[in-house]
Amino acid sequence: MRIHSKIELGERQVNIDMIKGLSELLAIGFRELQVKNFSEKCYSITQIILYLKKL
C-alpha cells in the first residue's frame, strides 16, 4: 500500500523553497519546474470548475 504525501492529497501547497530544492535534486531548471507546477494548478482548477458546472 502506497502512502500519499499531504501535497499529493491537496492538503498542502508546494512553496518556492520546495521547488528550488526539487529542481536541484532532479537537475531540472528552476523556471521550468515553476512553469510545470503552475500549469498543473491551472489544469486542476479548470477540472474542478468543469465538474461544478455539471452539477
C-alpha angles and dihedrals in degrees: 000000000000119000114218124217124238088252092054090049092050093244093118133033124229111249131206094259091055091051092050092051094044093049090054092046094050095036090236123139114266093230092048091054091047090053092048091050092049092047092052091050091051091049092049092050091048091052091050092050092049091049092050091049089058093057 
